Amino acid sequence: MPKDFLKDAQDEYDVVVIGSGLAGLTSANMLASNGYRVLLLEQHYKLGGMATWFKRPGGHVFDISLHGFPYGMVKSCRRYWTKEIADLIVPLENIRFDNPMFSLTTNFSREDFTKLLIEQFKVTPEAVEGFFVKARSMDFQDDQKLTTRELLDEFFPGREDVIRLLMEPITYANGSTLEDPAISYGIVFSNFMSKGVYTFEGGTDRLIGMMEAEMKKNGVDIRIRCDVEKIHCEGGQVQAVEVNGRKIKTRAVVSNANLKQTIFRLVGEKHFDRQFAEEAQAVRLNNSSTQVYMALNPGDLIEESTGDLLFSSTAPVFQTDLLLSRDITSRTFSFYYPRTRPESQPRCLIVSSTNANYDDWAHLPQDEYEASKQDLVETTLDALDKYVPNVRERIAHAEASTPKSFEHYTRHIAGASFGTKFEGLQVSFDLPKQIEGLYHAGSVGIIMSGWLGAMNYGRMVASDVDNLLMNKGSITSEEIAS
Ligand SMILES: Cc1cc2nc3c(=O)[nH]c(=O)nc-3n(C[C@H](O)[C@H](O)[C@H](O)COP(=O)(O)OP(=O)(O)OC[C@H]3O[C@@H](n4cnc5c(N)ncnc54)[C@H](O)[C@@H]3O)c2cc1C
């Protein structure tokens, strides 16, 4: 008999959270710690969504999306999770750039960037300061017509080298391009530019394990292998979710599934007014990516000056279509030294990431798909040899993932790495105005993407749900127990 992953689950909860990405986890944790009865449903066999890892024989553990996040994660983890989680956030020291225009190493702090721009790139201090101030002052209410290209041209006209330095990491961090609204660049750039780039000591497995323990402590009912098929709505209100053959009643749903999937597959277009449905249809997905995961033989250690993050490119200039092309010119290498997992056997792992178009991979016949993956591994090893000499002889394991892999594991349409483009944010915000009790939290609008954005969005939506349930006089588990 197949295992019942909903064994002993109740017939009704205050809130059902669909999906265990960082936004879903944070919402579930905050709502449960406020005393609500929370059911967390994840279709995969692991929690974490894109914040995940996998193991390979030989003791190799690869992180998928632990390349770097802004300092703001410390505050968010302390407030919405625990001090113990926040205390494991540590800085990355060496962020390297290597391309035909320049090669340099920085700690990615505002101070160091200012120095680089003035001394190496010979930009005036007024332009640098003006740019930082403008980027930092941007918020959601701003003019959304200004593009990132226009913003950068205002301060650094004709300086393609400066634009490359300022763009490459952010394009990598949230998929934003020169053609996107400047706000989607400005907010993320300023987040990173406060104190540099950070990582989680112990790896993603440790982080998600600690989060799971905290949720259990707070009473979240956590269920894996539970693929939600439908969100039932009636009279403009959420009623229940359908999952693994059961209908579970609830007053509120937080969907951490892809925004468009939530609207069109889980709820259904007929429940929304026409204008909203049209706006939701028009939301563009963000791009996807490919990655190559490589492990050196245990004990074979690389000098840490090789960099923690290395933005390498052979393209003569920074250009969005070049970044997405199958003919790869840009690779971001993440180097994981023994300090990533201090308690494990000392080893070095390297993950190469490149932004990619889903359509370049999705429709290949199986044999061509496999051959393309192998080709990706081979060309990446060739490119890496410049930074890790004789890498082919030193490699113990190498394999590639594609946009199809991300789609498969997280159900994101077209394997989108960072949810949707900017217009998705308003649609996501407006969901509860369409259907009472229906919320979306997760990578959306470029800004609410990445580990920090997703986590903060999860927290924000948890407050909205809290307000709704308080106003409706929800019965909390504390009240039931008393
Ligand atoms: C290759 C790559 C590298 C990245 N690197 C970084 C990085 O270095 N730093 C950074 O900050 N960010 C990075 N990101 C982005 C970051 O990982 C994501 O933005 C963030 O983790 C997304 O969180 P989320 O809450 O939106 O949910 P997701 O992680 O997208 O999770 C959604 C969850 O919902 C589940 N789900 C979907 N549908 C259903 C359903 N019907 N029923 C049940 N469950 C369902 C999925 O299985 C999944 O677990 C990277 C992303 C990728 C792909």
Ligand as a Chemical Component Dictionary entry (heavy atoms), coordinates in Angstrom:
data_LIG
# 
_chem_comp.id                   LIG 
_chem_comp.type                 NON-POLYMER 
_chem_comp.pdbx_formal_charge   0 
_chem_comp.three_letter_code    LIG 
# 
loop_
_chem_comp_atom.comp_id 
_chem_comp_atom.atom_id 
_chem_comp_atom.alt_atom_id 
_chem_comp_atom.type_symbol 
_chem_comp_atom.charge 
_chem_comp_atom.model_Cartn_x 
_chem_comp_atom.model_Cartn_y 
_chem_comp_atom.model_Cartn_z 
_chem_comp_atom.pdbx_ordinal 
LIG C1  C1  C 0 20.668 28.072 -9.691 1  
LIG C2  C2  C 0 20.169 29.089 -8.731 2  
LIG C3  C3  C 0 21.069 29.801 -7.956 3  
LIG C4  C4  C 0 20.601 30.754 -7.038 4  
LIG N1  N1  N 0 21.505 31.398 -6.247 5  
LIG C5  C5  C 0 21.086 32.263 -5.306 6  
LIG C6  C6  C 0 22.008 32.884 -4.423 7  
LIG O1  O1  O 0 23.200 32.660 -4.470 8  
LIG N2  N2  N 0 21.526 33.756 -3.508 9  
LIG C7  C7  C 0 20.199 34.028 -3.398 10 
LIG O2  O2  O 0 19.833 34.831 -2.531 11 
LIG N3  N3  N 0 19.299 33.433 -4.212 12 
LIG C8  C8  C 0 19.701 32.558 -5.154 13 
LIG N4  N4  N 0 18.801 31.941 -5.978 14 
LIG C9  C9  C 0 17.385 32.284 -5.871 15 
LIG C10 C10 C 0 16.747 31.712 -4.619 16 
LIG O3  O3  O 0 17.172 30.398 -4.419 17 
LIG C11 C11 C 0 15.240 31.769 -4.766 18 
LIG O4  O4  O 0 14.840 33.072 -5.160 19 
LIG C12 C12 C 0 14.517 31.429 -3.462 20 
LIG O5  O5  O 0 15.120 30.335 -2.813 21 
LIG C13 C13 C 0 13.096 31.135 -3.827 22 
LIG O6  O6  O 0 12.320 30.941 -2.692 23 
LIG P1  P1  P 0 10.753 30.884 -2.821 24 
LIG O7  O7  O 0 10.203 31.042 -1.464 25 
LIG O8  O8  O 0 10.286 31.799 -3.870 26 
LIG O9  O9  O 0 10.360 29.416 -3.235 27 
LIG P2  P2  P 0 10.969 28.266 -4.122 28 
LIG O10 O10 O 0 12.329 27.971 -3.677 29 
LIG O11 O11 O 0 10.715 28.545 -5.523 30 
LIG O12 O12 O 0 10.064 27.049 -3.641 31 
LIG C14 C14 C 0 8.740  26.850 -4.009 32 
LIG C15 C15 C 0 8.329  25.529 -3.383 33 
LIG O13 O13 O 0 6.964  25.263 -3.672 34 
LIG C16 C16 C 0 6.834  23.868 -3.955 35 
LIG N5  N5  N 0 5.618  23.678 -4.725 36 
LIG C17 C17 C 0 5.333  24.203 -5.945 37 
LIG N6  N6  N 0 4.099  23.811 -6.339 38 
LIG C18 C18 C 0 3.602  23.029 -5.342 39 
LIG C19 C19 C 0 2.365  22.345 -5.163 40 
LIG N7  N7  N 0 1.392  22.387 -6.080 41 
LIG N8  N8  N 0 2.177  21.628 -4.017 42 
LIG C20 C20 C 0 3.159  21.577 -3.062 43 
LIG N9  N9  N 0 4.348  22.219 -3.194 44 
LIG C21 C21 C 0 4.556  22.936 -4.316 45 
LIG C22 C22 C 0 8.106  23.531 -4.697 46 
LIG O14 O14 O 0 8.365  22.164 -4.726 47 
LIG C23 C23 C 0 9.126  24.347 -3.912 48 
LIG O15 O15 O 0 9.633  23.614 -2.832 49 
LIG C24 C24 C 0 19.218 30.992 -6.916 50 
LIG C25 C25 C 0 18.316 30.266 -7.685 51 
LIG C26 C26 C 0 18.769 29.313 -8.590 52 
LIG C27 C27 C 0 17.798 28.528 -9.386 53 
# 
loop_
_chem_comp_bond.comp_id 
_chem_comp_bond.atom_id_1 
_chem_comp_bond.atom_id_2 
_chem_comp_bond.value_order 
_chem_comp_bond.pdbx_ordinal 
LIG C1  C2  SING 1  
LIG C2  C3  SING 2  
LIG C2  C26 DOUB 3  
LIG C3  C4  DOUB 4  
LIG C4  N1  SING 5  
LIG C4  C24 SING 6  
LIG N1  C5  DOUB 7  
LIG C5  C6  SING 8  
LIG C5  C8  SING 9  
LIG C6  O1  DOUB 10 
LIG C6  N2  SING 11 
LIG N2  C7  SING 12 
LIG C7  O2  DOUB 13 
LIG C7  N3  SING 14 
LIG N3  C8  DOUB 15 
LIG C8  N4  SING 16 
LIG N4  C9  SING 17 
LIG N4  C24 SING 18 
LIG C9  C10 SING 19 
LIG C10 O3  SING 20 
LIG C10 C11 SING 21 
LIG C11 O4  SING 22 
LIG C11 C12 SING 23 
LIG C12 O5  SING 24 
LIG C12 C13 SING 25 
LIG C13 O6  SING 26 
LIG O6  P1  SING 27 
LIG P1  O7  DOUB 28 
LIG P1  O8  SING 29 
LIG P1  O9  SING 30 
LIG O9  P2  SING 31 
LIG P2  O10 DOUB 32 
LIG P2  O11 SING 33 
LIG P2  O12 SING 34 
LIG O12 C14 SING 35 
LIG C14 C15 SING 36 
LIG C15 O13 SING 37 
LIG C15 C23 SING 38 
LIG O13 C16 SING 39 
LIG C16 N5  SING 40 
LIG C16 C22 SING 41 
LIG N5  C17 SING 42 
LIG N5  C21 SING 43 
LIG C17 N6  DOUB 44 
LIG N6  C18 SING 45 
LIG C18 C19 SING 46 
LIG C18 C21 DOUB 47 
LIG C19 N7  SING 48 
LIG C19 N8  DOUB 49 
LIG N8  C20 SING 50 
LIG C20 N9  DOUB 51 
LIG N9  C21 SING 52 
LIG C22 O14 SING 53 
LIG C22 C23 SING 54 
LIG C23 O15 SING 55 
LIG C24 C25 DOUB 56 
LIG C25 C26 SING 57 
LIG C26 C27 SING 58 
# 
